[in-house]
Amino acid sequence: MSESGGFRRLSESKVHQGYVWHVATAEYEAPDGTRFSRDIVRSPGAVGVVPLVFDVEGNASVVLVAQYRPPYEQVVIEIPAGMRDIAGEDTAEVARRELIEEAGLVAGELVLLAAIYPSPGMTDSITSLYLATNCTPTATDRHGPEEDHMEILHLPLSDALSMIESGEICDAKTVSALLLTARRLRSADSS
């Protein structure tokens, strides 16, 4: 089977242009010849970064942010993250920039955990997830009212994982990144 599974895009037209992303309506043809249309949010993608810190006993903790998210009309607990809103900027550089902007941390080391499709039924966005270690504090550089009122949370990794199970942390990139971080630490401990 081909990468597209035999589906073909026939046409696409832009419906709305936003600051970073746009909405398009596209016409497709299925392998059996059936034609259909879909609305798609075209996005340059985003990054998320897990700042991992160890105390003197070697216990892992993470730095998260609690930020108001207008689409949900609530405060959401997340890893520091942001859109790839500077054309051509490498995802690792976006991660470094967002970590400084939102959490006031400079990553000593940055490792790609995964690249995920956050909502494949509606957008072509890809979110690159990073793990930041050996972080040092710096001034934040927040942008916009949501970030101005954001709260920085320092939590033991075990507490953050429990918050996933309890539903307190439900943001997809954050859930994925925290679980990947915990898996990475377990693998390092067993080797």
N, C-alpha and C positions, 0 to 999 in steps of 0.2 A: 504494500500500500504506500502511496506517496505521502509526503509530509502533510499535505492538505487533505488527505483522505478522499481525494477525488472532488472536493468542493472547489468552486471557482468564484472569485469576485468579478462581477461584470462591470460595475460602476460604483462611484462614490461621489457624494456631494456634501460640501461643508454646510452645516445648518447654523452653527454658532461658533464664533472665535472668541475665546477667553484670553486671559493674561498669559497662561502657560499652556493650556490644553484647548482642544476644540471638539465639538460634537459633529459627527458626520452620519449621514444615512447612506448605507451601502446596499447594493443589490447583489445577490449571490445565486449560484446554481448548484443544486445538490447532485450527487453522482447519478441519480435517476432522472435528472432533467428538471426536477421541481425548482421553481424560482421563488425566492423569498427575500425580504429586506430586514435589516437590523440597524438600530441606532448604536453608534460606537463612540466612546469618548477616546479620542486620540491624545496620548500623553507622552511627554519625553521621559517619563519614569520618575522614580523616587529612590531614596535610600533610607535605611534605618541603621542605627548603630547601638550596640549594647556596650556601655562602659562597665567593665568588670574590674572590681577592686578587691584586694585581699587584705584582711587585717593581720596583725602580727602573729596570730595563731594559724593563719592560712585559710580562714573562713571566707568564702566568696560572697560578695555583695554586688548589687547592680545599682546604677543610677537611672531612674526613670523620671518622666515628667507627667504631671497631671494638667491637662490643657482642655479648655472649652472647645468643643467641636460643633460648629453651627449645624451641620446636617443632622446630627443626633440631638441637638439642643441639650447637651450634657457635657460634663467634664469626663474625659477619657484618659486612662493611665496608659502611657506609651513609652517606648524607647525614643530617644531623640531621633528626629527624622525630618526629612524635607524633600521638596520637589527638585528635580534637575532643571532648575530655571535659568541656568547660565549655559548657553549653547556650547556644546563641545567639552564641557567640564567632565573630567573623569569621575566615575562614581566614588572612588576612594577619596578624592578631593572634596566632593559634596559631603561625604560622611564626616571628614575632618572639620569642614566648615560648620555643619549642623551641630556637631558635638560642642564646638566653641559657642555658637550662637545660643543654643538652648540650655546646655548644662554647665557651661563655663569650664570645660575640660579640654585639654590638648592630649590627643592620643600619642603615646610613645610607640606603640605597635598597633597595626590595623590589619586584620585578616578577614577575607571574604568568607562568610558562612554559607551563603546561598543566594541565588537570584530566584525570586518567586513571582508568580502571576497572582496579584491580590484579588482580582475580580474578573476572570476570563469571560464571563457572560456579558460584560458591558464595556470593558476597556482593554486597550493593548498595552497598558502600563506594565512595566517590570520594576519590582522593588529589589534592590541589591541590599542584602543584610550583612553588616560587618560586626566584628568583635573588636573592641578597643581595650587594650591593656596598657599598663605602665602610664596611666593618665596623670597629668599634672594640672592643678587649678589655674584658671585665667578668668578674666572678666567675660561675662556673657555679652552677646551682641544681638539682642532680641529685636524682632520685626513684627509690628502689628499688635492690636489689642489683645488677641488671644495669648500670644507669647509674653506680652507685658504682664499678664496676670497669671502666668503659668507657675506651678509649684514644682520644685525639684524634690524628688523622693530618693533617699538612700535606703535600700532594703536588702536584707540577706537574700541571696538567690533562692534559698529554700522557701522564704515567705512569698517571693514573687511567683514561684511555681505553684504554691498553694492558692494564690490569688487567681491563677488561671483556672484551677479546678473549681473554685467557688464562684467563678463568673465575674469577679471584680476586675480582672484583666481579660478583655475580650477582643481587643484590636488584633487583627490577623497578623500583621507584621511583627508585633510584639510577642504574641504567642509563639509564632514560628521561631523568632530569634532567641527567645529565652529557652525554649526546648532544645534548640540546636546548641546553645551555649552549655546547657546542663549535660547534654550528650557528649560534647567535646571534653568537658571536665571529667566525666566518668571514664572516657577512653584514655585520657592522660593518666588518671589514677591507676588504671589497670595495666598500664605498660611499664 
